[in-house]
Amino acid sequence: MTVAKLGAVVLDCPDPRALAGFYAEVLGGTVEGDGEWVDLKVPDGRTLAFQAAPGFVPPAWPAPEQSQQFHLDLTVEDLDAAEQAVLALGAKPLDTDDSSRSWRVYADPAGHPFCLCAC
């Protein structure tokens, strides 16, 4: 028996609407809400939520002295095409040089790490 069901993954950020818009372009779905809390309803029915965090400091990656807190693994079919798309949307490369791997690491516009994975 489970105790709970996962409702949403919530990302703290300085501008919830803007970051929800970034992920809507990457994952699809619809953005709902304004202000302090915004939901992104992705096509498979899951929710990714964004919460305003005054004084937000983005996680560092990689930084042994500082936790990245969490990251999203986003599955893609074509790493190169997906990379071009997320960079055009405002992502920043963090660890993308090793072309032999099936994954690459980026930061979203608020600084949260995420991986594109052709796994």
Beta strands, then each sheet from edge to edge (+ up, - down):
strand 1: 9-13
strand 2: 30-32
strand 3: 37-41
strand 4: 47-52
strand 5: 72-75
strand 6: 92-95
strand 7: 103-107
strand 8: 113-117
sheet 1: 1+ 4+ 3- 2+
sheet 2: 5+ 8+ 7- 6+
end
